[in-house]
């Protein structure tokens, strides 16, 4: 009991440190420019705001694709309220703190109270969880909504499950990966042998919310759209002769002007026509080169989990792969790799704890706790169908963190007994 109180106090202290550091970062980078996809997010939000409408609108019909309407409209709302999106980081801080509690809640619900405290501490020690709030991307809003929906489902209370369906539907407007959270919730219901009404309360409203939002957009722009339409461009970026499974190399197919599939060469097509063109071309290439496509998985999976310092590179606009390609000096490349490894030492320790936990608790993988692993496996499989980059593993970090904490609990208990 005394040790649990000390662990609780340590968790509170580390959590306070976690919040303070992020507040400092927010003030330091308050008006810092955004880069990469984040520039597109702000541009789309600004366009919708200037038109006095929601995103997407008819003026977006000839865009390359529709991108995370839920996130873009959240930025539009901020422009209406504050006249700027510079405060988005503060909203993401609140989401990050909420997710800290949600990781604690999930770990306590499925594992133990000690695992929950340890998971919260590990969450607070993860480097990407500090810098991530400075990046105005889809990662934090998506995961916050999805994790909130999952936590509500774990209560097994009908009114919370109904609310969870709404959160899942909102999350779907940012990333379609939320369907795996719905599957996870349903698997938990099956495990708990709940009444059939709970399935209905989750699935039917989720489908209705998504259908309703799609019909709402159809009435506005003539097309049924309820989520991002990036499937085509993502597919072709991993399905051409020069693709290697990464976005850095794969994106040449849509960026180089010599490519017939380039964004600039297809401005006369609607987003829908471009999406169909890329999907058709991608599927045809895969049918002709199934071996080459499958071989990419051997690079995609380790590359996906190779590094967790991705927010820093987005904050400072310093892509690692592109920087390595531009650098000609071998010693400089070695130093760049060493620096990257040093920034990821905590992450690699977390992965080692995760793997260790899977080994010592291998019999529990097929039990209730293993449902989180099912989500991670399915999510990894869905992600590597398309080109990857390290930041795409972010939605699975809470699983790694909780299972790593479970392994740490095993080590602590073993040490205490000795």
Rosetta blueprint (number, residue, H / E / L):
1 X L
2 X H
3 X H
4 X H
5 X H
6 X H
7 X H
8 X H
9 X H
10 X H
11 X H
12 X H
13 X H
14 X H
15 X H
16 X H
17 X H
18 X H
19 X H
20 X H
21 X H
22 X H
23 X H
24 X H
25 X H
26 X H
27 X H
28 X H
29 X L
30 X L
31 X L
32 X L
33 X L
34 X L
35 X L
36 X L
37 X H
38 X H
39 X H
40 X H
41 X H
42 X H
43 X H
44 X H
45 X H
46 X H
47 X H
48 X H
49 X H
50 X H
51 X H
52 X L
53 X L
54 X L
55 X L
56 X L
57 X L
58 X H
59 X H
60 X H
61 X L
62 X L
63 X L
64 X L
65 X L
66 X L
67 X L
68 X L
69 X H
70 X H
71 X H
72 X H
73 X H
74 X H
75 X H
76 X H
77 X H
78 X H
79 X H
80 X H
81 X H
82 X H
83 X L
84 X L
85 X L
86 X L
87 X L
88 X H
89 X H
90 X H
91 X H
92 X H
93 X H
94 X H
95 X H
96 X H
97 X H
98 X H
99 X H
100 X H
101 X H
102 X H
103 X H
104 X H
105 X H
106 X H
107 X H
108 X H
109 X H
110 X H
111 X L
112 X L
113 X H
114 X H
115 X H
116 X H
117 X H
118 X H
119 X H
120 X H
121 X H
122 X H
123 X H
124 X H
125 X H
126 X L
127 X L
128 X H
129 X H
130 X H
131 X H
132 X H
133 X H
134 X H
135 X L
136 X L
137 X L
138 X L
139 X H
140 X H
141 X H
142 X H
143 X H
144 X H
145 X H
146 X H
147 X H
148 X H
149 X H
150 X H
151 X H
152 X H
153 X H
154 X H
155 X L
156 X L
157 X L
158 X H
159 X H
160 X H
161 X H
162 X H
163 X H
164 X H
165 X H
166 X H
167 X H
168 X H
169 X H
170 X H
171 X H
172 X H
173 X L
174 X L
175 X L
176 X L
177 X L
178 X H
179 X H
180 X H
181 X H
182 X H
183 X H
184 X H
185 X H
186 X H
187 X H
188 X H
189 X H
190 X H
191 X H
192 X H
193 X L
194 X L
195 X L
196 X H
197 X H
198 X H
199 X H
200 X H
201 X H
202 X H
203 X H
204 X H
205 X H
206 X H
207 X H
208 X H
209 X H
210 X H
211 X H
212 X H
213 X H
214 X H
215 X H
216 X H
217 X H
218 X H
219 X H
220 X H
221 X H
222 X L
223 X L
224 X L
225 X L
226 X L
227 X L
228 X L
229 X L
230 X L
231 X H
232 X H
233 X H
234 X H
235 X H
236 X H
237 X L
238 X L
239 X L
240 X L
241 X L
242 X L
243 X L
244 X L
245 X L
246 X E
247 X H
248 X H
249 X H
250 X H
251 X L
252 X H
253 X H
254 X H
255 X H
256 X L
257 X L
258 X L
259 X L
260 X L
261 X L
262 X L
263 X L
264 X H
265 X H
266 X H
267 X L
268 X L
269 X L
270 X L
271 X H
272 X H
273 X H
274 X H
275 X H
276 X H
277 X H
278 X H
279 X H
280 X H
281 X H
282 X H
283 X H
284 X H
285 X H
286 X H
287 X H
288 X H
289 X L
290 X H
291 X H
292 X H
293 X H
294 X H
295 X H
296 X L
297 X H
298 X H
299 X H
300 X H
301 X H
302 X H
303 X H
304 X H
305 X L
306 X L
307 X L
308 X L
309 X L
310 X H
311 X H
312 X H
313 X H
314 X H
315 X H
316 X H
317 X L
318 X L
319 X L
320 X H
321 X H
322 X H
323 X H
324 X H
325 X H
326 X H
327 X L
328 X L
329 X L
330 X H
331 X H
332 X H
333 X H
334 X H
335 X H
336 X H
337 X H
338 X H
339 X H
340 X H
341 X H
342 X H
343 X H
344 X L
345 X H
346 X H
347 X H
348 X H
349 X H
350 X H
351 X H
352 X H
353 X H
354 X H
355 X H
356 X H
357 X H
358 X H
359 X H
360 X H
361 X L
362 X H
363 X H
364 X H
365 X L
366 X L
367 X L
368 X L
369 X L
370 X H
371 X H
372 X H
373 X H
374 X H
375 X H
376 X H
377 X H
378 X H
379 X H
380 X H
381 X H
382 X H
383 X H
384 X L
385 X L
386 X L
387 X L
388 X E
389 X L
390 X H
391 X H
392 X H
393 X H
394 X H
395 X H
396 X H
397 X H
398 X H
399 X H
400 X H
401 X H
402 X H
403 X H
404 X H
405 X H
406 X H
407 X H
408 X H
409 X H
410 X H
411 X H
412 X H
413 X H
414 X H
415 X H
416 X H
417 X H
418 X L
